[in-house]
Each structure stands twice: as structure tokens, then as C-alpha cells.
Amino acid sequence: MVQWEKFYYTEAALAFDEAIRLDSNFAMAWARRAFLDEATRNHAKAMEDMAHALTLLRGGTPYEVMFIRLQNCRLTYANKQAADLADSMLHLFSDEKEIYLIRGGLYELSKNFEGAIRSYERAVEIDTSYALAIMSLGYAYSTTGEQVKAVYQMERYIRLVPDAADPRASYADILLRVGRYDEALDQYQKSLVLKPDYWYSANQIGLIYMTKGHLKAAGEHLHKGIAALPQSPQLKANHLTVDGHLNLLRGLYKEATLQYLDALSLDSTNAEAAYGLVNAFRKLKDFNRAGEVLRNIRVELGHRNLLQSQYMLSFYLAQSRLLLDEENSELARASCDSALEFATTLSRGPVFRQIAEIDLHDRRYEDAFDACEEALRVNPNLPDPLFTLVKVYHAKGDDAMTKEIGDRLFEFWKGADPDFLSRIELQQFVRIKRNPSGGASSVAMIATKLG
């Protein structure tokens, strides 16, 4: 359990396998192994391991029997039954901190963040050194927009387990969410000093490099993170998905399409590959196939009982982008309204950026400015809304502001790979002059500091 709670999945897999080797009737070990399989995208093996755990219930304690049934409900997407069973367990075993942690996660799934925070706080009351609950509190506060409280909890998490890699990575996540990219990068790197093969930090560094347009470096870190996990056929799909994302950012849409299709042939439930494929088809103007993939995503969300969960935000956002490409701005805006029903304070940014794109398309420039302001409220350095802001100023003929915001983006994308499409496209709107030092203009430097 120690390795599992540190998110050291390879070491945790070895520990669970050793426990099963020593006692093949150890039902809890089989159940926990199933969740590790699921965490590393090996759903087929997860179902096999959980099925084996269920055959061993006869010899378990009442707590173990209920715990394994609870985990089986979660694994099979029976989320309502899982919540009911967790509540029953808390009535019978009121001091079991792990059940409060699980219940908090189920509350989050149903968008009840107040309930989630109460559950995590109760887990911490039971055990003030329960690191996972403190970490979960940090993320929950961040999701609801309480960043100061989130930072406090993550600093507390670091103090509890100073030698583990994840606390610094979790702290970095909070910094990343509010646009403090360089500080976040520093924390992820400190995490890797503690554990050089920590998969999560490698992945997050890759995402920062991707955002900054350093695509080659992004690919290296993202693939490194995947390779550090226990391997499975489904996990191979993640490598292909990464390559698809990188080619999408290069404007190589046909290549990205093939990589996403290959990924989905290995793992048909890979949501990132599916959404990537929608975007690739959109860019190729193949709207029929994009719509078909989107419909398949909705079917999968229904299969997982997630049609009333926050996962619907990504679906409605993708639907809105497709509708706008099809010149149906009215329905695109309606899809954004649907997305906002599932959004949190933290996750509203991309939705308002899409609203700004719709307003720009319909030449409602003042509305577009308002939407950009909302999109940048939590993370004032988010590149996509800033780029939309450049396009709005350009459409209005405001050359000074087009250049000021554009320079800010050029500074952010300084050192980006030459084939990074967003930077190339930005040059169509901003023709900047560089000062002799090679840096951005003084206006851009000030804008970056103020941002």
C-alpha cells in the first residue's frame, strides 16, 4: 500500500503480485491489483483481477466484502451503487478513512464538491497524517477556485512526505492551473530529483513543453512518462496518442489521424485519442467523420454512466468546435451553455475561449472581449484565449493591442520548435520587430510581468 499511495505504480504492482504469490486467496490484494491495472489503462486485466477477488469473498471480513463490492461497482461504472455502498460502509465503519477518501471522489464525479471537501476533511480528522486526503483536499479547493487553500494543503502534503515525488508534483499542478508555468516546471523537476522515473512528473513536464511549443522535448518527456508505467497493450495506445497530439500541433493532420486511429484500434476507450481524432477530422474538413467519432464518444460516456458528470464538459466543448466549423454558430453557442453546466471555476476557461471564438465569428467583438476576460480569469497566461484576443483586436483594426498581446505570446513561445503551428499562425496577425538582444519588445516584457 505504501507504494500505491505514493503513485509508484511499477513498485506497487510488484508488491501486490508478491502478496498474491504468498497467498493466492488474498482477496484485498486482488481487488487493489485490479485498481492498479485500471489506473494504467489495462482494463481487461482489471476486470479479470476483480472477478477473482469476488470469488474469494466467502472468506473475507464484513469490511473486506463490502470494500471489494464497492471497488467492483467503481470499476464497472456503477457509480450510483458505489455511492450508496460507500454511505452504508460509513454508517457501519465510521472511522475508516479510506472510505471517506473514496466517497469524496464519488462526490466529485457527480459535481458535488462541497460534499467531496467534507469527506476529505473527515478523513483528515480521523488521521491528520493521511497524505492522500490532504492531497485530495488541495485539488478540490483548486477546482472550486480557492487557490490559496489549495496551495496550503499541497505545502502540508510536502511536509508530510518530504522524500516522496508526488507532493511536489501535486504542488506543481496547482501552480500550473493558475498559469505559473516556470514555477510549476521547477517543482516537477524537483520531484524528479527525488524519483527520476516518476511517470507523472515526466508527463506534466511534457504537457508544459507542449503548451510552450517545444514539441520535440514534449514528446521525449511524455513517452518517458508512459514507459515508466507497468506496460500493457492498451498503454501502447498512449504512445500513439502522444504522437497524434504532437502532429496536430504541427498541422500534420493526416499523420495525426492515422496515429489516433491506430491508438483506438489498440484501446477503443482511449478518450484522448478519440477527442484528438475529432479535432484532426475537423482540421481536414471531414465533418461527417468527426461527428461520427463524437457520437461514439457519447455512447461510451453513457456506458460508463458519465452523462451527468463533469466529463461531459469535454464532449460539449468538442461538439461546439465542430458546429462552429460547420458554420452553425447558434448551436455551437448552445453547446457551450451545456458545457458550462458541467464546468467548475477552474475548468470554465476553455469554454469561455470557445464562446469568444463564436463571438468573433459573428463579429460581436465586445462580447468576445468579455468572453476572453472570463477565459483568462483563473489562468491569465493561458495561450489559447490570448491568441483569440489577438484575433479579436486584429479584426477590430487595433494594431497596437494586437501587437502587445501578440508580443506577449511570442515571449511565451520563445524557443518553440520551428514547426509549431500556433506560433507560425500568430505571425499572420503580428509582424513584430525584435530588439538587438533577441528578446521581445519592452511592451511585451511589461505585459508578461503584468500577466
N, C-alpha and C positions, 0 to 999 in steps of 0.2 A: 504493500500500500504506500510505502514511503516514496518509491519511485513514481507511482501513479499520480500521487498528489503533487509531485514536482513537474508533472507532464513529461517525464523522461520515458517515453513510450517504449523504446527498444529495451531498456533495462527492466521496465515493468513487465513487458512480455516475457522476458526470461524468468523473472521472479514468479509470475503466475504459472508458467509452464513447469517450473521446478516444484511448485506447491502441488500441482496436479500429478506430477510424476511420483511424488512421495505419497499422495493419497488421491487416487483417481475418483473417489466418491466425495471429494471436497466440493460441494455444490456452490458455495460462495465464490470459490476460485474460478469455477467455470463461468459463473454469471459475470464476474468482474472481467474475466478474459474476453467475454462477449462484447462488453462495452469498449474495451481497448480496441478490439477488431473494428468496431463501428467507427471509433474515433479516427482510425487510419484507413477508412473507406473500404474495408473488407467486409461488406455487409453479408455476403453469403456465409462466410465463416462465423460471423457474429451470430447469425441465426442458428447455425449448427451447434455452436457452443452453448447458446441459451437453451436450445432444445434439450441438450444433455443435462444442463443444470436442472431443468424442470423434471427430468426423470428421477432426480435424486432428492426430491422434496420430502419424501416419506421420512427420511432420517434427520430432517432439519428441525431446529427450534421454531417456535411460532414466529419469532422475529425474522429468522432466515427465510422461512416460507413466504412471508409477506413481502420481504425485501426483494426476493427473486421474482415474484409475481409482478411487483412494481416495476422492476427493471425490464421485464418482458413486455409490459404494457408500453413503456417508453420506446423500446426497440421496435415494436410493431406499430408505432404511431397511434396507439390507443390513448391519446393524451387526456381525454376527459376521465377515462377509467383510472389512468395513472394518478391524476389529481385526487380523485375520490379515495383511492387506496392510500395515497400519502397522508391524506387527512385522517383516515382510520388509524394508520400507524402512529400518527402524532397523538391521537387520543389514548392509544394503548402504551406507547413508548415516548412519553413527553420529553424525555431528556436525551433523545437520540439526535445529536447534532447533524449527522449526515442526512437525515430525512428532512430537516429544515432546509438544508442546502438544496436538496433535490426539489423540494416544494417551491423554493424560491425560483429555481429555473423554470418550473412549470408555470408559475405566475407570470414570469417574463414572456413566456411563449404566448400567453393569452393577453399580453399588453397590460397586465396589472402590476405596474412597477412599485406601487405603494405596498402591495402585498408581498412582492419579492423582497423589498428592503426590510419589511418587518420580519420575514422569515430568516434572512441573513443575520439581522441583528439578534434574533433569538438564538441562533446557532452560536454567535459570539458570546452571548450571555452565558451559555452552557459551558463554553470553553473559550476563554479570552485569547488563547494561543492558536485557535483554529484558523490557519492561514488561508485555506480555500474560501471560507466565509468572508474573511476580511477582503480578499481579492474581489470576490463577487460583489461585495458592497461598493467597492471602488468603481467597478464597471457600471453598476446600476445607477449610482449617483451621476456618473458621467453621462450615461444615456439620457437621464432626465434633466441634464443641463446644469447640474450642481458640481461644477468642475473643482471648486476649492475643496469640497468634501471628498471628491474623488481622489485628488492629489493626497490629501491627508491619509486616506485609507491605504493608498499604494505605498506611501512612505512608511506607514505602520507595517505593511506586508514585508517591506525590505528589512526592517529592523527585526522582524520575527525570524526570518530565514535568510540571513545576510549572505550565506555561501551558496545559495541556490540561484539558478539563472533566471527563473521565471519572474520573480518580483521586480527586477529591473526592467524586464521586457514588458511587464504589465504597466509599470510606471511610464515607460516609453509610449505605450498605447494611448494613455491619457494625454500626453504631450502631443502626440501625432494627431489626435482627434481635434485639437484646437489650433493646428497649423504650426506648431513649433517643431518643424521638421528636423533641423540640425540638432537640437537638443534631444529629440527622440532618437535620432541616429546614434548619438553619443551613448545613450543609455542601452540601446540594443547591442552596441559594440562592447560595452562593459559587461553585459550579460554573457556575450561570447567569450570574454576573458575567463569567466567563471566556468563555462562549459562550452568549449569550442565547437562542439557538434550539436548545439541546441537548435533543433529544427525550427522552432517558432521565431526566434530572433533572426535567423538567416532568412526566413520567409519575409519578415517585416522589413528588413533592410532592403530586400529585393523590391518590395512594394514602394518604398520611398524612392529608390533609384528609378523605378518605372515612372513614378509621378514626376520626377525631375528630368525624365527623358534620357537617362543613362541606361539605355536598353540592354547593351551587352553585359554590363555589370549586374543589372537587374536579373537577367537570365541566369547568370552564374550563381547568384545567391538563392534564387527561387528553386533552381534544380538541386542545389546543395541541401536546402531545407527538406525537400521531398526525399532525397536519397538517405537522409538521416533517420527516416521513419522505418518501422517494420514493413517490408515490401509485400505487395500483393498485386495481382493482375489489374485490379481496379485503380491502384495507386499509380500505375503506369500511365493511366489516362491523365493524371495531373501534369505529368511532364509535357504531354502533347497540348494540354490546355494552356500551359505557360507559353509554349512556343506560339500558339494561336494568338494569345493576347499580345505578345511582342510584335508579331507580324501585323496585327490590327493597328497597332500604334505606328507602324512603318507605312501603312497604307497598302500593304500587300494582302489584299482581301481574298483573292483566290487561294493563296497559300494558307491563310488563316482558316478559311472554310474547310479545306481538306484536313487540317490538323484537328479542328473541332469535331469533324465527322469521325475521324479515327478515334478520338478520345471517347466519343459517345458509343462507338462500336465496342469499346472495352468496358465502359460503365455508362449505361443508359440513364442513370440517375445523377450524373455529374451536372449540377445546376450551373456551375461556372462555364462549362463547355457549351451548355445549351444556350445560355444568355449571350455568350460570345458568338455563337453561330447566328443568332438573331441579328446581332449587330453587323456581322460580316455580310449576311444576305442583304441587309438594309443598304449597306455601302455599295453593294453590287446592283442595287435597284431590283433585286429579286424579291419583291414584297410578298408574293404568294407563298414562297417557301419560308420566308421569315415568319409570316402569320401561322403557318403550319407548325413550326417549331414552338412558337409561343403557345399555341393551343395544347401541344403535348406537355409543355411545362405546367400549364394549369391542371391538366389531368393528373400529373404526378403530385402536384400540391394537394389535390383532392384526395389522392390515395394516401397521403401522409397526414390527412386531417389538418391541413395547414391553411385552409381557405379563409379562416378568421384570425390568422396570426400575422405578425409583423413581416413574415416572408412575402406577403402579398404586395408590399411596397415595391420590391424589385420587379414584380410582374407588371404592375400597373405603370411603372416608370418605363419599362421596356415597351409596353403597349403604346404609351403616349408618344414615344420617339418614332415608332413605326407609323402611327397615324399622322404625325406631322410630316414625315417623309412622303406620305401619300396625299399631302395637301388637305388633310381633314383636321384643321386646327381646332374646330369646335369640339370634336370627340377627343382630340388629344388633350385639350384642357380639362374635359370631364374625367379623363383617366388620371390626370394629376390630382384632381379633387379626391378621387378614390384612393390614390396613393397616400394623400395626406391623412386619411382616416387611420392609416396604419403607421404613420410616422411618429417619431419622438422628437424632442427638442434637438437631439443630436443628428437624427437622420433626415431632417427636413431640407438640408442644403441642396442635395441633388434634385429634389422635386422642384424647389423654387428656381433653380437654374433652368430646368426644363420649362417652367412657366415663363421665365424670361425669354427663352428661345421662341416660344409660341407668340408672346407679345411682340418680339422683334419681327417675326414672320408676318404678323398682322399690322405692323407699323404703329403699334401702341407703345411709343418709346418711353413715355413717363411711367407707364405700368411696368415696362421692362426694367427700368432703373429700380423701381420699388422691389421687384422680384429679386434682382441681383443683390440688393441690400439684405433681404431676408436670407438669401443663399449664403451670404458671407458672414452672417451674424455670429455663428459659433466658431467657424474657421475663416478668418479674414484673408488667409493666404491660399485658399482653395483655387487651383489653377483654372478649372473649367468655368466657374462663374466669372472669374476675372477676364477670361477670354471672351465670354459672352458680353461682358461690359465693354470691352474693346470694340466689339462689333456694333453695339448699340451706339456708342459715341461716334463711330465711323459713319454709321447710317445717318446720324443727325448732322454730320459735317463738322463735328467738333474736333479739329485736328490736334489741338493742344492736349485735351484729355485722352484722346486716342493714343497719343504718343506717351503720355505719362503712365497710363495703366499698362500700355504695351511694353514700355521700358521695364516696368516692374516685373512683368512676366519674363522678359529676356534675361533679367538678372536671376530670376528663379531657375530658369532653364540654362543658365550659363554652364558650358561644358557638356551640354546634351549631345548625344550622337548625331552626326550629320543627317541621318535618315529618319530622325524623329519628326513625324508629320506635323504635329501641332506647332512646333517652332517654325517649320517651313511655311505653314499656312499663316502664322502670325505675321510673317514678313510681307504678306499681301496687304495687310492693313497698316503696318507701321514700317516706315523706312527710316531706321534710326542711324544716327551718327555716333561713332564710338570716340571717346576721348583718348588721348595718347597712351594712357595706361592700359587700355584694353577693357576697362570696366564700363559699366553703364553710365549714362549721364547723371549729373548731380540731382536732377529731378527724380530720376528713378531710385537713386540711393536713398533719398529722403522718403520716397513713397514706400520703399521696402521697410525702412525703420518704423515708419508710422503704422504700417500694416501689421 
